[in-house]
């Protein structure tokens, strides 16, 4: 039984990891400008590429990151993409729907980007 992807997309450009939150002296929490800008860009691209209603039920997500690594952590790279999916309210309404994720390692000599594949959980 073959499982067909429900959604596939490639985002060109160097992937950005979800940064650690920073806190001001007044207690306001914020993220770095690069992280915020990239998350916004991914959110807008997802909205443009997926016009349907959010998927119901559990899904499996495969993320393949390519480009120069420079110390980025795969979990933090995935977190930004998955959070952008929830922000966009496309594909999933809640990150709890992602019951399986496959993260594929950086390939430093390849054109930078992120391949996203979303499949229905069997």
N, C-alpha and C positions, 0 to 999 in steps of 0.2 A: 504494500500500500504506500503510494507516494504522497507526500504532503506538499501541496502547492503553496508557495508564498502568497500571503494576502497583500503584501506591500513590499516594494523594493525601491531603494533610492541610494544615490551616491551624493555626498556633499564634498565638493572640491575644496582644497585648502587645508592648511595645517590644523589638525584637531587641537582643541583647547580643553584641558581638564577642569573639572569643577574645583574651584579654589576653596581654601578654608575660609570660613566667615571671620570677619574682623569686627571688633567692637570698639565704639568710640567711648570717651570718658563719660558720656551721658547715657550709655547703654544701648545706643542704636547699633543694630547689626547690619553689615553690608558686605558685599563681595567686590573683588577687584574689577576695574573697568574692562579689562580684556575678557574675563570670564563672563561678565554680564552682557557685553556686546556679542560675543560668540553664541551664547545661549539664546539671545533675542534673534540672531540671524538663523539659527537652526529652527527655532519655533516658527518663524515666518516661512522658511522653506518647506517645513512639514505641512503647514496650513495650505500653502500653494499646491503642493504635490498630492495631498490627500483631501478630497472634497467630500467624502462620505461621512456617515455618522460614526462615532467611536465604536470600536468592536466590542461585542459582548463576550464575556467569559474569558478564560485564561488564554494567554498567548506566549509564544516563545520568540525571543529576539536574538538575532545574531548581529554582532557589530564587529567589523573588521577595520582596524586603524592602520593607515599607511603614512609614512613620512618620517621626518627626523624625530627621534624620541626625546632627547634632551631631558631625561629624568621623569617624564610623565608616567603616572601610575594608571594601569588599565582600568581599575575600579573607578578612579576619579574621572577618567575619560568617559566611561560608560554612564556614570551618574549624571553628567551634564546632558548627554543625549537623551537618556530616559526621563530626566526631569523636564527637558524641553518638550518631549512627547506629551507629558501630562499638562504642562503649561499651555500647549497648543490646543488641548482638548480634541486632538485627532488621534486616531488609532486606539488609545486607551484613555479612560477617565481617571484611572487610579493606578499608581505604580504596582499595587498589589496584584493586578491582572497579569503582570509579567512573572510567570511561575518558572520560567527557564530562560537562561541567557547564556550565550556562547560568545566569549570575547576572544578575538583573534589578535595576536601580537603584532606590534609595529613591524613594518618592513622598511628599514631606513633608506633603502635605495629606490623606493618606488615613489611615484607622484603622490604628494600628500592628499589625504582625504579620508572619509569614513563611508563605508558601505553599510547600509542598514537593510536587514531583511526581517520581516515580521511574519510569523506563521501561526496558524491556529494550533493550540495545544491539543494533541490527540485525546 
